[in-house]
Amino acid sequence: MCARRVAIDLGASSGRVAVGEIVAGRLEFEVIHRFPNQPVATAAGIKWEFESLLREILIGIKRAGEQGEVASIGVDSWAVDYGVIDAEGHLICTPFCYRDKRTEGILESLNDATKETFASKTGLQFLPFNTVFQLKAHSKNELKVGNQILMVPDLVHYHLTGIAGTEFTNASTTQLLDPSSNSWIPELAAWIPIPIQCLPKVYEAGTRVGKLKPEFQTLPGLSKTEVILPATHDTGSAVLAVPMESPTSSAYVSSGTWSLVGVETPHPVLTDSSRDAGFSNEGGAFGTTRLLKNMMGLWILQECSRSWGTKNWDSLINSAKPFLTTVDSFDPDLPQFLAPGKDMPDRVTDLTGLTTKPEITASILVSLAQKTAKLVKLAGEVAMTEIRKIYVVGGGSQNALLNQLIANESGLPVVAGPVEATLMGNLLVQFKAAGELGADSIRDVVRRSIQTETFEPGQ
């Protein structure tokens, strides 16, 4: 009987719990629990409702166990956000949301020498919400010897097992990790300043952490369940499930609230051109590097839809088609688009002069396509490789109009799918770690398990 494994994928707007099995060489999985995830304003700032997340996760895990024996569990999430546990293992600070304003002004305060140190040692894109800058703004009373800083998936794994640690792909987004040695950088910890001991041991994707706590082992189907680390950064898991046949000539776009545009390389690209272009060398699973750049994804349209009270995205996107060639575009990465707010349509209007829903929607889609195409071209130049095909995965891959616009703007074919790349990558790392894929690579199984759609330029 095939092992049943559970993937928990936490996104910035929702979470899912899925159960997967390998059947005849294909990954079959089912999402058995979905739940919303929204940051909330507190007296301390914008934070995630972590206790609520844990309750929902446990609902999903229990449901999986009630359906049959669960061999393993792995959690992935968005990057950069963290919580703090004390020496007794108590959670003394729940995660702030990366959209909180507490880091405002920190980037601007950096002198050239400090910027050079960060860039040369980490190879990451400078973003105001990177973990290192969040920690700079954090109360130092909580960041002392004996306490540990754990990323969001690490906190969940710790809750389930009582074992603290972090996984490489997510640790690599903190701007505190050396991408070549996979070790914490004491000089950058001292800049915050925090004791280097606050940063946990770094493990690789596929590490078998250990069994669940006794309190969970008594639940149906969970008596022998272990935690296996996936690529805990959701993009790290998603990239594993990009069905590339030729990674050296392919670019990927992990498309959702954010879009992450990049290429997979065998080692970090720590060059002046990479640094000047603002690319990040984020850790990939199994010795790879994700050379990528973050850009705003469908967040702007999501917030506009929320403001308009629009739930039918198909109708909204179809209404935009007559205006695609006439609307003005804008840079979706301008800082005014970062914060949530029902005034998001007004922010687009201020830049473009557009006022109707169809025109604003068209402008957003065209702007996203133009920026995506620009970054794909730039990624190829930085990696010194010729990009011949673009793969779009994640929820945004369902947006056929955006896929076509990216193909048109880039002049390259766009392959869309899988939608559930993150869940697939998470699950398949667990199966690989357990030795259940045989001679197949993760991407072999992905290609066998899905159907994709190709968008040719000019269609």
C-alpha positions as CSV (number, residue, x, y, z in Angstrom):
1,M,0.0,0.0,0.0
2,C,1.3,3.4,-1.0
3,A,2.3,5.8,1.8
4,R,0.0,8.8,2.4
5,R,1.8,12.1,3.0
6,V,0.5,15.5,4.0
7,A,1.6,18.9,2.6
8,I,0.6,22.1,4.4
9,D,0.9,25.2,2.2
10,L,0.5,28.5,4.0
11,G,0.0,31.5,1.7
12,A,-0.3,35.2,2.4
13,S,-4.1,35.0,1.9
14,S,-5.0,31.4,2.5
15,G,-3.8,28.0,3.6
16,R,-4.4,24.4,2.4
17,V,-3.8,20.9,3.7
18,A,-3.4,18.2,1.1
19,V,-2.9,14.5,1.1
20,G,-0.9,12.8,-1.6
21,E,0.1,9.4,-2.8
22,I,2.2,8.0,-5.6
23,V,0.0,5.9,-7.9
24,A,1.5,4.2,-11.0
25,G,4.3,6.7,-11.1
26,R,2.0,9.7,-10.8
27,L,1.4,12.0,-7.9
28,E,-2.3,12.0,-6.9
29,F,-3.4,14.5,-4.2
30,E,-6.4,16.0,-2.8
31,V,-6.8,19.3,-0.8
32,I,-8.8,18.2,2.2
33,H,-8.9,21.5,4.1
34,R,-8.8,25.2,3.1
35,F,-8.8,28.2,5.3
36,P,-8.3,32.0,5.1
37,N,-5.2,33.7,6.3
38,Q,-5.2,37.5,6.7
39,P,-3.0,39.7,8.8
40,V,-4.6,41.8,11.5
41,A,-3.9,45.2,13.0
42,T,-2.8,45.0,16.6
43,A,-1.4,47.5,19.1
44,A,2.1,46.2,18.2
45,G,1.6,46.4,14.4
46,I,0.3,44.2,11.6
47,K,0.6,40.6,12.6
48,W,-0.5,37.1,11.5
49,E,-3.1,35.3,13.6
50,F,-0.7,32.4,14.3
51,E,-2.8,30.6,16.8
52,S,-5.6,30.6,14.4
53,L,-3.3,29.2,11.7
54,L,-2.3,26.4,14.1
55,R,-5.9,25.5,14.8
56,E,-6.7,25.3,11.1
57,I,-3.6,23.2,10.4
58,L,-4.5,20.8,13.2
59,I,-8.1,20.5,11.7
60,G,-6.5,19.4,8.4
61,I,-4.0,17.0,10.0
62,K,-6.7,15.4,12.1
63,R,-8.9,15.0,9.0
64,A,-6.0,13.4,7.1
65,G,-5.4,10.9,10.0
66,E,-9.1,10.0,10.2
67,Q,-9.0,9.0,6.5
68,G,-6.0,6.7,7.0
69,E,-2.4,6.4,8.2
70,V,-0.2,9.4,7.6
71,A,3.4,8.7,6.9
72,S,4.8,12.2,7.1
73,I,3.9,15.9,7.2
74,G,5.7,19.0,5.8
75,V,4.9,22.7,5.9
76,D,5.9,25.5,3.5
77,S,4.9,29.2,3.6
78,W,5.8,32.6,2.4
79,A,9.3,33.9,3.3
80,V,10.9,36.5,5.6
81,D,8.4,36.5,8.5
82,Y,9.3,34.8,11.8
83,G,8.4,34.3,15.5
84,V,10.5,34.0,18.6
85,I,10.5,31.2,21.1
86,D,12.1,31.4,24.5
87,A,14.4,28.9,26.3
88,E,11.4,27.0,27.5
89,G,9.9,26.7,24.0
90,H,7.2,29.2,24.6
91,L,6.2,31.4,21.7
92,I,6.9,34.9,23.1
93,C,6.4,36.8,19.8
94,T,4.0,35.8,17.1
95,P,5.0,36.7,13.5
96,F,4.7,40.2,12.3
97,C,3.4,40.6,8.7
98,Y,5.9,41.8,6.1
99,R,3.5,44.5,5.2
100,D,3.9,46.2,8.7
101,K,5.5,49.6,8.5
102,R,8.0,49.1,11.3
103,T,10.9,48.7,8.8
104,E,10.2,52.0,7.0
105,G,13.3,54.1,6.6
106,I,15.8,51.4,7.4
107,L,16.9,50.8,3.9
108,E,17.3,54.5,3.3
109,S,19.5,54.8,6.4
110,L,22.1,52.3,5.1
111,N,25.4,53.8,4.0
112,D,27.2,52.6,0.9
113,A,29.7,50.4,2.9
114,T,26.9,48.6,4.7
115,K,25.0,48.1,1.4
116,E,28.1,46.6,-0.1
117,T,28.5,44.2,2.8
118,F,25.0,43.0,2.6
119,A,25.1,42.6,-1.2
120,S,28.4,40.9,-1.4
121,K,27.8,38.5,1.5
122,T,24.2,37.5,0.8
123,G,23.5,38.1,-2.9
124,L,19.9,39.1,-2.1
125,Q,17.7,41.8,-3.5
126,F,17.3,44.7,-1.1
127,L,13.7,44.6,0.1
128,P,12.5,46.6,3.2
129,F,10.7,43.6,4.6
130,N,13.6,41.1,4.5
131,T,14.0,39.4,7.8
132,V,17.3,41.2,8.7
133,F,15.5,44.5,8.6
134,Q,12.5,43.3,10.5
135,L,14.9,42.1,13.2
136,K,16.6,45.5,13.2
137,A,13.2,47.0,14.1
138,H,12.4,44.2,16.6
139,S,12.5,44.7,20.4
140,K,15.9,43.6,21.4
141,N,14.6,42.4,24.8
142,E,13.1,39.4,23.0
143,L,16.3,38.7,20.9
144,K,18.7,37.4,23.6
145,V,20.8,34.3,24.2
146,G,18.4,31.3,24.9
147,N,15.7,32.5,22.6
148,Q,15.4,31.4,19.0
149,I,14.1,33.0,15.8
150,L,12.0,30.6,13.8
151,M,10.5,31.2,10.3
152,V,6.8,30.5,10.0
153,P,7.1,26.9,8.8
154,D,9.7,26.3,11.5
155,L,7.3,27.4,14.1
156,V,4.7,24.9,12.9
157,H,7.2,22.1,12.7
158,Y,8.4,23.0,16.2
159,H,4.8,22.9,17.5
160,L,4.3,19.5,16.0
161,T,7.6,17.9,17.1
162,G,9.3,20.1,19.8
163,I,12.4,20.2,17.6
164,A,13.7,23.6,16.6
165,G,15.5,24.3,13.4
166,T,15.2,26.0,10.0
167,E,15.3,24.8,6.4
168,F,17.8,26.2,3.9
169,T,15.4,27.6,1.2
170,N,13.5,29.8,3.7
171,A,16.6,30.6,5.7
172,S,18.2,31.9,2.5
173,T,15.6,34.7,2.3
174,T,16.5,36.2,5.6
175,Q,19.5,38.2,4.2
176,L,21.5,36.7,7.1
177,L,22.8,33.5,5.4
178,D,25.9,33.0,3.2
179,P,24.5,31.4,0.0
180,S,27.8,29.6,-0.7
181,S,28.5,28.0,2.7
182,N,24.8,27.8,3.9
183,S,25.9,29.3,7.3
184,W,24.8,32.4,9.2
185,I,26.9,35.5,8.8
186,P,28.1,36.7,12.3
187,E,28.9,40.2,10.9
188,L,25.3,40.7,9.8
189,A,23.8,39.3,13.1
190,A,26.1,41.8,14.9
191,W,24.7,44.7,12.8
192,I,21.1,44.1,14.0
193,P,22.5,43.4,16.8
194,I,21.5,39.9,17.9
195,P,23.4,37.0,19.4
196,I,24.3,34.6,16.6
197,Q,22.9,31.8,18.9
198,C,19.4,33.2,18.3
199,L,19.6,31.8,14.7
200,P,18.7,28.1,14.6
201,K,20.5,25.2,12.9
202,V,20.0,25.0,9.2
203,Y,18.8,21.8,7.6
204,E,18.4,20.8,4.0
205,A,15.1,20.0,2.3
206,G,14.3,16.3,2.7
207,T,15.6,16.1,6.3
208,R,13.6,13.7,8.4
209,V,13.1,15.8,11.6
210,G,11.4,13.3,13.8
211,K,8.1,12.0,15.1
212,L,5.2,14.0,16.2
213,K,4.8,14.9,19.9
214,P,3.1,12.2,22.0
215,E,-0.1,14.4,22.3
216,F,-0.5,14.2,18.5
217,Q,0.5,10.5,18.2
218,T,-2.6,9.5,20.1
219,L,-4.8,10.9,17.3
220,P,-6.2,8.5,14.6
221,G,-3.7,7.8,11.8
222,L,-0.9,9.8,13.4
223,S,0.9,7.2,15.6
224,K,3.8,6.8,13.3
225,T,3.8,10.1,11.5
226,E,7.1,12.0,11.1
227,V,7.9,15.5,9.9
228,I,10.0,15.7,6.7
229,L,11.2,19.1,5.7
230,P,10.1,20.2,2.2
231,A,11.6,23.2,0.6
232,T,9.8,25.3,3.3
233,H,9.9,28.5,1.2
234,D,6.7,28.1,-0.9
235,T,8.5,29.3,-4.0
236,G,11.3,26.8,-3.4
237,S,8.7,24.0,-3.4
238,A,6.9,25.5,-6.5
239,V,10.2,25.7,-8.5
240,L,10.8,22.0,-7.8
241,A,7.5,21.3,-9.6
242,V,8.2,23.5,-12.6
243,P,8.1,20.9,-15.5
244,M,11.2,22.2,-17.1
245,E,13.0,19.8,-19.5
246,S,15.9,22.2,-20.0
247,P,16.4,24.4,-16.9
248,T,19.4,26.2,-18.5
249,S,17.3,27.7,-21.2
250,S,14.1,28.2,-19.2
251,A,12.7,30.9,-16.9
252,Y,10.0,30.4,-14.4
253,V,7.3,32.7,-12.9
254,S,5.7,31.6,-9.6
255,S,2.6,33.6,-10.0
256,G,0.2,34.6,-7.3
257,T,-0.2,37.5,-4.9
258,W,3.5,38.1,-5.6
259,S,5.3,37.0,-8.8
260,L,8.8,35.6,-8.5
261,V,10.6,35.6,-11.8
262,G,13.9,33.8,-12.3
263,V,16.1,31.0,-13.5
264,E,17.5,27.9,-11.8
265,T,21.3,27.8,-11.6
266,P,23.7,25.3,-10.1
267,H,25.4,27.9,-7.9
268,P,24.9,31.5,-6.7
269,V,25.5,34.3,-9.2
270,L,27.4,36.8,-7.1
271,T,28.3,39.2,-9.9
272,D,28.1,43.0,-10.2
273,S,25.4,42.6,-12.9
274,S,23.3,40.4,-10.6
275,R,23.6,42.9,-7.8
276,D,23.0,46.0,-9.9
277,A,19.8,44.3,-11.4
278,G,18.5,43.6,-7.9
279,F,18.4,39.8,-8.2
280,S,18.4,37.5,-5.3
281,N,20.3,34.3,-4.9
282,E,17.8,32.3,-2.9
283,G,18.5,28.8,-1.9
284,G,16.9,26.0,-3.9
285,A,16.5,22.4,-2.9
286,F,19.2,19.8,-3.7
287,G,22.1,22.1,-4.3
288,T,20.4,24.5,-6.7
289,T,20.1,28.3,-6.6
290,R,17.0,30.3,-7.4
291,L,18.3,33.4,-9.1
292,L,15.2,35.5,-9.1
293,K,13.6,38.8,-8.5
294,N,10.4,39.6,-6.6
295,M,7.8,41.7,-8.3
296,M,4.2,42.6,-7.5
297,G,1.9,39.9,-8.7
298,L,-1.9,39.8,-8.7
299,W,-2.0,41.7,-5.3
300,I,-3.0,45.0,-7.0
301,L,-5.9,43.4,-8.8
302,Q,-6.9,41.4,-5.7
303,E,-7.2,44.6,-3.7
304,C,-9.0,46.4,-6.5
305,S,-11.5,43.5,-6.7
306,R,-11.9,43.7,-2.9
307,S,-12.6,47.4,-3.2
308,W,-15.1,46.9,-6.0
309,G,-16.8,44.0,-4.3
310,T,-16.1,41.9,-7.4
311,K,-16.0,38.1,-6.9
312,N,-16.3,37.1,-10.6
313,W,-12.8,37.4,-11.9
314,D,-13.6,35.8,-15.2
315,S,-16.1,38.5,-16.0
316,L,-13.7,41.3,-14.8
317,I,-10.8,40.0,-16.9
318,N,-13.0,39.6,-20.0
319,S,-14.3,43.1,-19.6
320,A,-10.7,44.3,-19.8
321,K,-9.9,42.8,-23.3
322,P,-11.1,45.7,-25.4
323,F,-8.8,48.1,-23.6
324,L,-5.5,46.2,-23.6
325,T,-3.9,48.2,-26.5
326,T,-5.1,51.6,-25.4
327,V,-4.5,51.9,-21.6
328,D,-1.4,53.4,-20.1
329,S,0.8,51.0,-18.0
330,F,2.8,51.6,-14.8
331,D,5.4,50.0,-12.7
332,P,3.6,47.6,-10.4
333,D,6.5,47.6,-7.9
334,L,6.1,51.3,-6.9
335,P,5.9,51.5,-3.1
336,Q,2.4,52.9,-3.1
337,F,1.1,49.5,-4.1
338,L,2.6,47.5,-1.2
339,A,0.1,48.3,1.6
340,P,-3.4,46.9,1.6
341,G,-6.3,49.3,1.2
342,K,-9.7,49.8,-0.5
343,D,-8.2,52.8,-2.2
344,M,-6.1,50.6,-4.5
345,P,-8.2,51.6,-7.6
346,D,-7.5,55.2,-6.8
347,R,-3.8,54.5,-6.6
348,V,-3.9,53.2,-10.2
349,T,-6.1,56.1,-11.3
350,D,-3.5,58.6,-9.9
351,L,-0.8,57.1,-12.2
352,T,-2.9,56.4,-15.3
353,G,-5.9,58.7,-15.2
354,L,-8.1,55.6,-15.8
355,T,-11.3,55.4,-13.8
356,T,-13.5,52.4,-15.0
357,K,-13.1,48.9,-13.7
358,P,-12.4,47.4,-17.2
359,E,-9.7,50.0,-18.0
360,I,-8.0,49.7,-14.6
361,T,-8.0,45.9,-14.9
362,A,-6.5,46.1,-18.4
363,S,-3.8,48.5,-17.2
364,I,-2.9,46.2,-14.3
365,L,-2.6,43.1,-16.5
366,V,-0.6,44.9,-19.2
367,S,1.7,46.3,-16.5
368,L,2.3,42.9,-15.0
369,A,3.0,41.3,-18.3
370,Q,5.5,44.0,-19.3
371,K,7.3,43.8,-16.0
372,T,7.4,40.0,-16.1
373,A,8.8,40.0,-19.7
374,K,11.4,42.6,-18.7
375,L,12.6,40.5,-15.7
376,V,12.7,37.3,-17.8
377,K,15.0,39.0,-20.3
378,L,17.1,40.5,-17.4
379,A,17.3,37.1,-15.7
380,G,18.8,35.5,-18.8
381,E,21.3,38.3,-19.1
382,V,22.4,38.1,-15.5
383,A,22.7,34.2,-15.7
384,M,24.4,34.5,-19.1
385,T,22.0,32.1,-20.7
386,E,19.5,32.3,-23.6
387,I,15.9,32.0,-22.4
388,R,13.8,30.1,-24.9
389,K,10.7,29.3,-22.9
390,I,8.8,30.6,-19.8
391,Y,7.0,28.4,-17.3
392,V,4.3,30.0,-15.2
393,V,3.1,28.0,-12.2
394,G,0.9,28.7,-9.2
395,G,-2.5,30.2,-8.9
396,G,-1.7,33.0,-11.4
397,S,-1.1,30.4,-14.1
398,Q,-4.9,30.1,-14.4
399,N,-5.1,33.6,-15.8
400,A,-5.0,32.8,-19.5
401,L,-5.1,36.5,-20.6
402,L,-2.1,37.3,-18.4
403,N,-0.2,34.3,-19.8
404,Q,-0.9,35.4,-23.4
405,L,0.2,38.9,-22.6
406,I,3.4,37.7,-21.1
407,A,4.0,35.6,-24.3
408,N,3.3,38.6,-26.5
409,E,5.5,41.0,-24.5
410,S,8.4,38.5,-24.2
411,G,8.2,37.0,-27.7
412,L,8.6,33.6,-26.0
413,P,6.2,30.6,-25.6
414,V,4.6,30.5,-22.1
415,V,3.8,27.1,-20.6
416,A,1.2,27.3,-17.9
417,G,0.8,24.8,-15.0
418,P,0.8,23.2,-12.6
419,V,-1.6,25.4,-10.6
420,E,-0.7,23.5,-7.4
421,A,3.1,23.6,-8.0
422,T,3.8,24.4,-4.3
423,L,1.8,21.5,-3.0
424,M,3.3,19.1,-5.5
425,G,6.9,20.2,-4.8
426,N,6.2,19.9,-1.0
427,L,4.8,16.4,-1.3
428,L,7.4,15.1,-3.8
429,V,10.3,16.1,-1.6
430,Q,8.7,14.0,1.2
431,F,8.3,11.0,-1.2
432,K,11.9,11.5,-2.4
433,A,13.3,11.6,1.1
434,A,11.5,8.4,1.9
435,G,13.0,6.7,-1.2
436,E,9.7,6.2,-2.9
437,L,10.4,7.9,-6.3
438,G,12.9,5.2,-7.5
439,A,15.0,6.4,-10.4
440,D,12.5,9.2,-11.2
441,S,13.3,12.9,-10.6
442,I,10.7,15.1,-9.0
443,R,10.1,16.8,-12.4
444,D,9.7,13.4,-14.1
445,V,6.8,12.7,-11.8
446,V,5.4,16.2,-12.2
447,R,5.4,16.0,-16.0
448,R,3.7,12.6,-15.8
449,S,1.1,13.9,-13.4
450,I,-0.2,17.1,-15.0
451,Q,-1.4,18.7,-18.3
452,T,0.0,22.1,-19.3
453,E,-1.2,24.7,-21.7
454,T,1.1,26.6,-24.1
455,F,0.6,30.2,-25.1
456,E,2.5,31.2,-28.3
457,P,3.4,34.8,-28.9
458,G,1.0,36.7,-31.1
459,Q,-2.0,34.3,-30.7
